[in-house]
Amino acid sequence: ITKAASTHDIASSILFFVMFFIGTSLFFIPLPFIGIFKRQNVLRITGKFAAILAGLIYFYKGVIMLIN
């Protein structure tokens, strides 16, 4: 929103939001088809591992920010 507001004309702001919508929509298109794979145990294990890894990374970064 800040980037769009800093442009000097309305056409640039609209173009920015349209391109943002198109760019993020590409990642949401496959979501309805992921349900086909939800029963596979390997994906559940991988998802849990990824969640734990992300949690550990954020915990580490939080501790480092508190120490500094």
Backbone torsions as a table, in degrees:
resi	resn	phi	psi	omega
1	ILE	NA	-39.3	-180.0
2	THR	-65.5	-40.8	178.9
3	LYS	-63.7	-42.0	179.5
4	ALA	-68.0	-36.3	-179.7
5	ALA	-71.6	-25.0	-178.6
6	SER	-82.9	-8.8	176.1
7	THR	-73.0	160.2	-172.1
8	HIS	-94.2	-8.1	178.2
9	ASP	-141.7	159.1	-174.9
10	ILE	-69.1	-31.5	-180.0
11	ALA	-63.7	-39.7	177.8
12	SER	-66.0	-38.4	178.6
13	SER	-65.6	-43.8	179.6
14	ILE	-65.8	-42.8	178.5
15	LEU	-61.9	-39.6	177.8
16	PHE	-60.1	-47.7	-179.1
17	PHE	-67.7	-36.2	177.6
18	VAL	-64.5	-45.0	179.1
19	MET	-66.5	-36.8	176.1
20	PHE	-63.4	-43.0	178.9
21	PHE	-62.5	-44.9	-180.0
22	ILE	-65.1	-42.7	-178.7
23	GLY	-65.1	-39.4	-179.6
24	THR	-81.0	-26.3	178.9
25	SER	-65.0	-30.1	179.9
26	LEU	-59.7	-31.3	-179.6
27	PHE	-82.5	-20.3	-178.6
28	PHE	-93.4	-14.3	-179.2
29	ILE	-60.8	-43.0	-178.0
30	PRO	-75.6	-8.1	-175.6
31	LEU	-57.0	-43.2	179.3
32	PRO	-62.2	-25.2	-177.8
33	PHE	-86.5	-8.0	-179.5
34	ILE	-69.8	-24.4	179.0
35	GLY	-58.9	-24.2	178.2
36	ILE	-62.8	-34.3	-174.7
37	PHE	-95.3	2.4	-171.8
38	LYS	-68.8	-18.4	-179.5
39	ARG	-87.9	-5.6	-179.8
40	GLN	-80.7	125.3	-174.9
41	ASN	-65.9	-30.6	-178.5
42	VAL	-63.5	-39.5	180.0
43	LEU	-68.5	-35.1	176.7
44	ARG	-64.5	-43.8	179.7
45	ILE	-65.1	-42.9	178.5
46	THR	-62.8	-41.4	178.5
47	GLY	-63.8	-42.3	178.3
48	LYS	-65.0	-41.6	178.6
49	PHE	-63.3	-42.2	179.3
50	ALA	-64.6	-38.9	178.8
51	ALA	-66.0	-41.4	178.3
52	ILE	-65.4	-43.4	179.5
53	LEU	-62.8	-43.4	178.5
54	ALA	-64.1	-40.6	177.4
55	GLY	-61.7	-41.8	178.6
56	LEU	-65.8	-39.0	178.4
57	ILE	-64.0	-46.1	179.2
58	TYR	-66.6	-36.2	176.8
59	PHE	-63.1	-45.2	178.8
60	TYR	-61.0	-47.0	179.3
61	LYS	-63.0	-37.5	178.4
62	GLY	-65.4	-42.5	178.9
63	VAL	-64.9	-42.7	178.9
64	ILE	-62.1	-40.3	179.0
65	MET	-66.4	-36.1	178.4
66	LEU	-69.4	-36.7	-179.1
67	ILE	-70.2	-40.8	-179.1
68	ASN	-77.7	NA	NA
